[in-house]
Amino acid sequence: MKTLEKINVLDLSVEEPRDFAESFAGIVHLPRMTDKARAYKNGTLSDFIYPCPLDRLVLNYLEVDAESFANRAEVKDDDEIVDFAEKINRWRSEEDRALLRQKILG
């Protein structure tokens, strides 16, 4: 487990999460969802919603529930979230990722 200093937890009452178009391992919205999940676990979510409908699309793609992902994001740094996503991508097709991108980015 990483030290908490290496995990960036945003206070979403004063900072914005990353843009929904940013990606980890080719999965759009995952960095933003990670920011919101960490804020949710830290009590700093403010007016943001976790899991929102876009989060649910990504969670379904990852085949993980919102609470499990939040627990993972709380103790894993961004590199470890990327590693987790890359493992999922091994058995997902590019078509799956393209469909997710289409649903999120329009």
C-alpha positions as CSV (number, residue, x, y, z in Angstrom):
1,M,0.0,0.0,0.0
2,K,1.2,3.5,-0.9
3,T,1.7,6.2,1.7
4,L,-1.2,8.6,1.8
5,E,1.2,11.5,0.8
6,K,1.5,10.0,-2.6
7,I,-2.3,9.8,-3.2
8,N,-3.7,13.2,-4.2
9,V,-7.1,13.7,-2.5
10,L,-8.9,16.8,-3.8
11,D,-11.3,19.0,-1.7
12,L,-13.9,19.3,-4.4
13,S,-15.4,22.3,-2.6
14,V,-12.4,24.3,-3.8
15,E,-10.9,22.3,-6.6
16,E,-12.3,20.7,-9.7
17,P,-11.7,17.0,-10.5
18,R,-9.9,16.2,-13.7
19,D,-11.8,16.7,-17.0
20,F,-14.1,13.9,-18.0
21,A,-12.3,13.6,-21.4
22,E,-9.0,12.7,-19.7
23,S,-8.1,9.0,-19.6
24,F,-6.2,6.3,-17.8
25,A,-5.2,3.3,-19.9
26,G,-7.4,4.6,-22.7
27,I,-10.5,4.7,-20.5
28,V,-12.1,8.2,-20.6
29,H,-13.5,9.7,-17.4
30,L,-11.5,7.3,-15.2
31,P,-9.2,10.0,-13.8
32,R,-12.2,12.2,-13.0
33,M,-14.0,9.3,-11.4
34,T,-10.9,8.5,-9.4
35,D,-10.7,12.1,-8.1
36,K,-14.4,11.9,-7.1
37,A,-14.1,8.5,-5.5
38,R,-11.1,9.7,-3.3
39,A,-13.1,12.8,-2.3
40,Y,-16.1,10.7,-1.5
41,K,-14.0,8.5,0.9
42,N,-12.4,11.6,2.4
43,G,-15.6,13.5,2.9
44,T,-14.7,16.3,0.5
45,L,-17.0,15.5,-2.4
46,S,-19.0,18.8,-2.0
47,D,-21.7,19.2,-4.6
48,F,-20.3,16.5,-6.9
49,I,-22.0,13.2,-7.2
50,Y,-20.2,9.8,-6.9
51,P,-21.3,7.7,-8.6
52,C,-22.9,9.8,-11.3
53,P,-24.3,8.3,-14.5
54,L,-21.0,8.7,-16.3
55,D,-19.2,7.0,-13.4
56,R,-21.6,4.1,-13.6
57,L,-20.7,3.6,-17.3
58,V,-17.0,3.3,-16.4
59,L,-17.8,1.1,-13.3
60,N,-19.8,-1.2,-15.5
61,Y,-16.9,-1.3,-18.0
62,L,-14.5,-2.2,-15.2
63,E,-17.1,-4.6,-13.7
64,V,-16.7,-3.2,-10.2
65,D,-19.2,-1.5,-7.9
66,A,-18.9,2.1,-6.8
67,E,-17.9,1.3,-3.2
68,S,-15.2,-1.2,-4.1
69,F,-13.7,1.2,-6.6
70,A,-13.8,4.0,-4.0
71,N,-12.0,1.7,-1.5
72,R,-9.4,1.0,-4.1
73,A,-8.9,4.6,-5.1
74,E,-8.5,5.6,-1.5
75,V,-5.4,3.5,-1.0
76,K,-4.0,3.3,-4.6
77,D,-2.1,6.1,-6.4
78,D,-2.8,7.0,-10.0
79,D,-0.2,4.6,-11.4
80,E,-1.8,1.7,-9.5
81,I,-5.3,2.7,-10.9
82,V,-3.7,2.7,-14.4
83,D,-2.3,-0.8,-13.7
84,F,-5.8,-2.0,-12.5
85,A,-7.4,-0.5,-15.7
86,E,-4.8,-2.1,-17.9
87,K,-5.6,-5.5,-16.5
88,I,-9.2,-5.0,-17.3
89,N,-8.3,-3.8,-20.8
90,R,-6.5,-7.1,-21.5
91,W,-9.8,-8.9,-21.9
92,R,-11.8,-5.9,-23.3
93,S,-11.7,-5.1,-27.0
94,E,-10.9,-1.8,-28.6
95,E,-14.6,-1.8,-29.7
96,D,-15.6,-1.9,-26.0
97,R,-13.4,1.1,-25.3
98,A,-14.7,2.9,-28.3
99,L,-18.2,2.3,-27.3
100,L,-17.5,3.7,-23.8
101,R,-15.8,6.7,-25.3
102,Q,-18.8,7.3,-27.5
103,K,-21.2,7.1,-24.6
104,I,-19.2,9.5,-22.5
105,L,-17.9,12.0,-25.1
106,G,-20.8,11.8,-27.4
